[in-house]
Amino acid sequence: MLYLSGLSIALALALIPSNSEASLKEGECEVCISFMGRLYQSLKDDDIKFTSADIEKALVKKCKDAKGKENRLCYYIGATSDAATKTVNEVTKPLSHHVPVEIICEKLKKKDSQICELRYDKQVDLSTVDLKKLKVKDLKKILEEWGESCKGCAEKSDFIRKINELMPKYAPNAASARTDL
């Protein structure tokens, strides 16, 4: 009887979060939480069975299309073909039990702190920004986000011209709001 009560106390203490564990701060793990949240929602929307194998297939498929920071997250958890480690089970198993993505990302942070260091790049408001004041690196990033490149561009003005040319296609609201076209 004494053994049973000791076991129940140990179990209760294990389930109570301790103050020494650092919970996620505001804005921390934004890429992980956003990506995993969309993955979880797509699993629910597609009415996929919540088995680890099915979740892993969906995760790997989603990671094939991931770009930028989300692709880096996929690499860190081992869901890309070139990943050095394979910690996909740290995601699929909790998701199969409907564990909130914030808790999954918090546990991933303990395994690899780089996961929560990923942050989305700040989006440039194309309707108000002066393209001439941006760095060439930022201009290239805008084109890259659109899936475009600027072949033969040597000067900053070439990149600006290309962005202005493509803006009606990729950012029509920004293009109509601009007056310098």
Secondary structure, DSSP 8 states (H G I E B T S, - for coil): -HHHHHHHHHHHHHHS--TTS----TTTTHHHHHHHHHHHHHHHHTT----HHHHHHHHHHHHHH--HHHHHHHHHHT-STT-S---THHHHHHHHTT--HHHHHHHHHHH-THHHH--------TTT--GGGS-HHHHHHHHHHTT---TT--SHHHHHHHHHHHHHHH-HHHHHH-S--
